[in-house]
Amino acid sequence: MKRDAVIISAVRTAVGKYGGSLASIKDYELGSIVIKEAVKRSNIDQNEIDDVYFGNILGLPGNVAKVCAIGEGLPDHIPATTIDRQCASSLETVGIATAMIKSCMGDIYVVGGCESMTNKPYYLERGKKPYQMAAPKFLESMFVPPEFEQISMGETAENILDIYPFSRMELDEFSFKSHLRALKAIKDNKFKDEIIPVKVRLGKKEFIFDIDESPRKEINMEALSKLSSIFRVGGEVTAGNSIGDKAMQKAAEIMSASAIDILLDPIIIKEAKQEFNDRLGTRIYKTLLPIDIEPPLKINLK
């Protein structure tokens, strides 16, 4: 029996800069907003959801996925799991849900992720004894054992360039074109359907945030070429041709094609499949869904 996994709804907030428009809102609060909208757009009964998988790497310890699910108003009996695969955390949730559907472990999943670099918490080392004279040290995120050298993603980019060389001009040109394409897409309202507006309150003022902050209108090749490398002396990676710190949340609902036929009205099915083909099917989801795998075993845990 073949089981296709299909994205039936997808939504995100606009991308906020570090310390930008979304700075006053916590990651889990924004996560709840996108989950609520994704579920609403799917027209699925919340009680039919099997699980929630949400990516998060910088939030408070705990289970951010469950916090977002509860904040959205999902029933308490729906489980939730937080995934940390660093930059690929949200994409990993799509893969996990797809695998669960393929292996007949479930039919309907909410996936995505939430992150706020601005609101990243600080961690302190535990004191060796009460009221010690020396102040505790701040702790950094840990990716390798202490005896190994821990490097940043920027340094990793420089190491990759040692193996697959690209010139500084090529990197800057790619960045420049990326900004221009993003600005054109914003101008042409290409992201309108996937972005959910967020109401932001700053003091007594309120405004609606619904446009990505990262693309720079004033960017040009001359300005990019003047930036210094920041991770290696004489390196190629600069603040202009590398990714910045962001705040963004996204959620999607994935379900098996067989469940679509059972749970959704035929008109909704047609609209969902058309949206997948027209919008989502042309993006990265096309490489993931639908996936043609024959599950070796059907396990019913209900």
Secondary structure, DSSP 8 states (H G I E B T S, - for coil): ----EEEEEEEE---EETTSTTTTS-HHHHHHHHHHHHHHHHT--GGG--EEEEE-SSS-SS-HHHHHHHHHT--TTS-EEEE--GGGHHHHHHHHHHHHHHTTS-SEEEEEEEEESTT---EE---SSTT-SS---EE----S-TTS----HHHHHHHHHHHS---HHHHHHHHHHHHHHHHHHHHTTTTTTTB--EEEEETTEEEEE-S-S-S-TT--HHHHHT--BSSSTT-S-BSSSS---EEEEEEEEEEEHHHHHHHS-HHHHHHHHHHHHHTGGGSGGGGTSS-----S------
